Amino acid sequence: MPAHAQSWTVHPFVDGPGNQMQPVWSPDGRQLAYISDETGTPQPYIINADGTGKWQVTNEPDGVSGAVWSYDSQYLLYNEYTAQPRDLIKVRLSPERNSVAGRWNLTNAPTTTLTLGWGPVQYSPDGSTIIASRAYNGWPRMRVIEDRDEDTTEGEWTPIGRDYGMSVGATSRPQAEQDLIAYAYHSNYYPSIPSELRTIQPGGQGDTLLLSSSQTNQHINRVAWSPQGDAVAFSYSYVTDAGIGVVNADGTGLIWLDQNAGFPEQLYSALPDIWSSDGESLVYSAYEDGCWNVYLIDRDGTDKRLVSSSDGDDQYARFQDDSTVYFQTNRSGDWDIYVAVPEPATLALLALGGLGVLMKRRRA
């Protein structure tokens, strides 16, 4: 469980020119992927955990949005940013993970003047399937495709989940004999329309209601399985009174963690980077006093503790490990990526000779 520290040491990790956004850790904790527009358009970058080895993954003409790791830390998925149809791109990293060994367009959708995008996207835990929500003119529906290292087309993706509405926030269950996708379904895109929380197998079988719209009473678009696959966290973004909910995998035990919080600008997957590794705590942002702050809270809704606050917005919080939190902040004017370490962990790091690592992070 994360350290229950009274105060945290917070300092920049990546604060180069331009905006540094959307940090997400590789599952093995060795590298951070993020998006930076330092060259003029938002592009994917990777940096090592000690602050060294920063490199630009690709140079997409129209930029990219978001980055998602495969469970074996060997692949990245991301969306094209401004071009229509905003195709979904997959890259394989070299064994050393310091260059690109392959790049494929997974959608090759037809050009359109209407809004067309893919996301949130993620791998199934066994790496056999890629799951995404395809949004066409504001109306998304989940689709899946067998993972393979080759270009594919939009037509090769199989729609699953409920039709005649919107299916979003797909998250694939870890540590389970039978893979299970949790997703939110709502009949319209208006924020006033509450969502159902449902589960379904990747092949489209067993579509099951987990929570009714009267139980959620909010418009959900962010869903995340716990690392053990025994609970689902969910929220809507940019609604300050939407709240964060957690429910058991069988639909029982619904708990509201914080009624003034959400997961803003976050493409959460089932990777355990908003959950502590034991599944007992979550890291998130809450909108208070006119800005977003970062908090930790226990799964039962108790022991809410402040990690970071500023006059700006501290968002997109992620665990690297159970005592280190990374997030993006605009406290200095543009977006940078900061690291927060609880005071006891900082003292222990120094005692163990970790000053060099800490100072590298400060200089990054």
ZAMARGU-4260 file (C-alpha; in steps of 0.2 Angstrom, whole numbers, plus 5000, padded with zeros to 4 digits):
<rodrens>
0) 5000/5000/5000 | 5007/5018/4996 | 5015/5027/5010 | 5004/5037/5021 | 5015/5052/5022
5) 5010/5069/5029 | 5020/5078/5015 | 5028/5074/4998 | 5043/5080/4989 | 5038/5086/4972
10) 5049/5092/4958 | 5051/5092/4939 | 5055/5075/4930 | 5053/5081/4912 | 5052/5100/4910
15) 5059/5103/4893 | 5053/5116/4880 | 5035/5115/4875 | 5022/5104/4884 | 5026/5087/4891
20) 5009/5078/4894 | 5001/5061/4897 | 5014/5051/4906 | 5012/5032/4907 | 5024/5020/4914
25) 5029/5004/4905 | 5022/4989/4915 | 5040/4984/4920 | 5043/5001/4928 | 5059/5004/4917
30) 5053/5018/4906 | 5040/5032/4905 | 5031/5036/4888 | 5024/5053/4886 | 5018/5066/4873
35) 5028/5082/4870 | 5026/5096/4857 | 5043/5103/4859 | 5046/5100/4840 | 5030/5109/4835
40) 5018/5095/4835 | 5014/5082/4849 | 5025/5067/4847 | 5028/5051/4858 | 5044/5051/4868
45) 5051/5038/4880 | 5063/5042/4895 | 5071/5030/4907 | 5066/5029/4925 | 5082/5038/4931
50) 5079/5053/4919 | 5092/5047/4906 | 5090/5041/4888 | 5076/5052/4882 | 5071/5049/4864
55) 5058/5053/4851 | 5048/5037/4846 | 5041/5043/4829 | 5038/5059/4819 | 5020/5058/4814
60) 5016/5073/4802 | 5000/5078/4811 | 5005/5074/4829 | 4999/5060/4841 | 4987/5059/4856
65) 4990/5047/4870 | 5002/5032/4872 | 4998/5015/4878 | 5010/5001/4882 | 5008/4982/4879
70) 5009/4971/4894 | 5026/4965/4889 | 5033/4983/4887 | 5038/4980/4869 | 5025/4989/4860
75) 5016/5006/4860 | 4999/5011/4853 | 4994/5029/4850 | 4981/5040/4839 | 4985/5052/4826
80) 4981/5069/4833 | 4973/5081/4820 | 4972/5071/4804 | 4956/5064/4799 | 4953/5049/4801
85) 4965/5050/4816 | 4971/5032/4813 | 4977/5020/4827 | 4996/5017/4825 | 5006/5003/4833
90) 5025/5003/4835 | 5037/4989/4841 | 5052/4994/4850 | 5069/4987/4848 | 5075/4974/4862
95) 5085/4988/4870 | 5069/5000/4869 | 5079/5014/4862 | 5073/5014/4844 | 5058/5008/4833
100) 5059/4991/4826 | 5042/4992/4816 | 5027/5003/4813 | 5010/4998/4807 | 4993/5007/4804
105) 4980/4997/4812 | 4965/5006/4805 | 4968/5014/4788 | 4951/5022/4789 | 4944/5032/4774
110) 4946/5051/4775 | 4931/5060/4782 | 4926/5078/4786 | 4917/5071/4801 | 4925/5067/4818
115) 4933/5050/4818 | 4945/5043/4832 | 4950/5028/4841 | 4952/5027/4860 | 4954/5023/4874
120) 4964/5008/4867 | 4973/4994/4876 | 4980/4976/4874 | 4972/4961/4882 | 4983/4955/4896
125) 4989/4940/4886 | 4993/4951/4871 | 4982/4942/4859 | 4969/4956/4856 | 4968/4975/4855
130) 4952/4984/4861 | 4947/5001/4856 | 4932/5013/4856 | 4929/5019/4838 | 4921/5036/4838
135) 4912/5042/4822 | 4905/5059/4823 | 4904/5058/4842 | 4896/5041/4843 | 4909/5027/4849
140) 4907/5009/4849 | 4919/4996/4855 | 4929/4986/4843 | 4942/4972/4844 | 4955/4965/4833
145) 4968/4950/4834 | 4985/4958/4837 | 4998/4955/4823 | 5013/4964/4817 | 5005/4971/4800
150) 4995/4985/4793 | 4976/4982/4795 | 4960/4991/4790 | 4945/4998/4799 | 4934/4984/4792
155) 4945/4970/4800 | 4939/4976/4818 | 4925/4967/4825 | 4911/4978/4834 | 4906/4971/4851
160) 4895/4977/4865 | 4878/4986/4865 | 4873/4994/4849 | 4862/5010/4846 | 4871/5020/4859
165) 4889/5023/4865 | 4901/5010/4872 | 4917/5018/4879 | 4931/5016/4891 | 4935/4998/4887
170) 4947/4990/4900 | 4953/4972/4899 | 4953/4962/4915 | 4970/4956/4922 | 4974/4940/4931
175) 4959/4930/4926 | 4956/4913/4917 | 4943/4921/4906 | 4947/4938/4899 | 4933/4950/4902
180) 4931/4968/4896 | 4923/4981/4907 | 4915/4996/4898 | 4902/5010/4900 | 4886/5011/4889
185) 4875/5026/4887 | 4861/5030/4875 | 4867/5047/4871 | 4883/5058/4872 | 4875/5071/4883
190) 4883/5072/4900 | 4866/5072/4909 | 4863/5054/4902 | 4869/5041/4915 | 4879/5026/4910
195) 4877/5007/4913 | 4893/4998/4918 | 4894/4982/4909 | 4906/4967/4906 | 4909/4957/4890
200) 4921/4944/4883 | 4932/4949/4869 | 4922/4938/4856 | 4906/4948/4861 | 4899/4934/4871
205) 4892/4936/4889 | 4887/4954/4888 | 4882/4957/4906 | 4875/4972/4917 | 4887/4976/4931
210) 4879/4992/4937 | 4863/5000/4931 | 4862/5018/4926 | 4852/5022/4942 | 4866/5015/4952
215) 4880/5024/4943 | 4870/5040/4941 | 4883/5048/4930 | 4890/5048/4913 | 4905/5037/4913
220) 4920/5037/4900 | 4934/5031/4911 | 4935/5013/4917 | 4950/5003/4925 | 4951/4986/4932
225) 4961/4983/4948 | 4978/4974/4946 | 4970/4958/4954 | 4955/4960/4942 | 4943/4959/4957
230) 4936/4977/4956 | 4933/4991/4943 | 4935/5010/4946 | 4925/5022/4935 | 4923/5040/4932
235) 4918/5054/4920 | 4931/5067/4915 | 4929/5086/4918 | 4913/5085/4928 | 4918/5091/4945
240) 4904/5083/4955 | 4904/5066/4945 | 4914/5057/4958 | 4924/5041/4957 | 4916/5024/4960
245) 4923/5007/4964 | 4913/4991/4962 | 4917/4972/4964 | 4919/4961/4949 | 4902/4953/4953
250) 4893/4970/4954 | 4892/4971/4973 | 4900/4983/4985 | 4898/4999/4976 | 4908/5013/4985
255) 4910/5031/4981 | 4928/5037/4984 | 4926/5055/4981 | 4911/5065/4975 | 4922/5080/4970
260) 4934/5070/4959 | 4937/5063/4942 | 4950/5056/4930 | 4953/5071/4919 | 4962/5069/4902
265) 4966/5051/4906 | 4965/5036/4894 | 4965/5023/4909 | 4968/5005/4905 | 4969/4990/4915
270) 4987/4993/4919 | 4989/4995/4938 | 4996/5013/4937 | 4981/5022/4945 | 4979/5007/4957
275) 4992/5003/4970 | 5000/4985/4966 | 4989/4977/4980 | 4973/4985/4973 | 4970/4994/4990
280) 4973/5012/4985 | 4970/5024/4970 | 4979/5040/4964 | 4968/5053/4955 | 4964/5071/4953
285) 4951/5081/4962 | 4945/5099/4957 | 4945/5110/4972 | 4947/5129/4974 | 4947/5132/4956
290) 4961/5119/4951 | 4965/5101/4950 | 4975/5093/4964 | 4982/5075/4966 | 4976/5064/4979
295) 4978/5046/4986 | 4963/5037/4993 | 4960/5020/5000 | 4948/5008/4990 | 4935/5009/5004
300) 4934/5028/5002 | 4944/5032/5018 | 4961/5040/5021 | 4961/5053/5007 | 4978/5062/5007
305) 4985/5076/4997 | 5000/5072/4986 | 5002/5088/4976 | 4993/5105/4974 | 4997/5121/4966
310) 4990/5137/4958 | 4989/5127/4942 | 4981/5110/4937 | 4990/5094/4943 | 4982/5080/4932
315) 4985/5063/4924 | 4992/5055/4940 | 5001/5038/4938 | 5010/5026/4950 | 5027/5021/4945
320) 5028/5011/4961 | 5017/5011/4977 | 5027/5026/4984 | 5031/5036/4968 | 5018/5046/4959
325) 5020/5055/4942 | 5008/5068/4935 | 5007/5082/4922 | 5005/5100/4929 | 5004/5118/4921
330) 5010/5127/4937 | 5025/5135/4927 | 5014/5140/4913 | 5016/5126/4901 | 5013/5107/4904
335) 5027/5098/4913 | 5029/5081/4921 | 5033/5081/4939 | 5037/5067/4952 | 5030/5066/4970
340) 5039/5055/4983 | 5033/5054/5001 | 5045/5061/5013 | 5049/5044/5022 | 5053/5037/5005
345) 5065/5052/5001 | 5074/5049/5017 | 5076/5031/5014 | 5082/5034/4996 | 5096/5046/5002
350) 5101/5034/5016 | 5103/5020/5003 | 5114/5030/4992 | 5100/5036/4980 | 5105/5054/4979
355) 5112/5052/4962 | 5095/5045/4955 | 5086/5059/4964 | 5097/5073/4958 | 5096/5066/4940
360) 5077/5067/4941 | 5079/5085/4948 | 5090/5090/4933 | 5079/5081/4920
</rodrens>
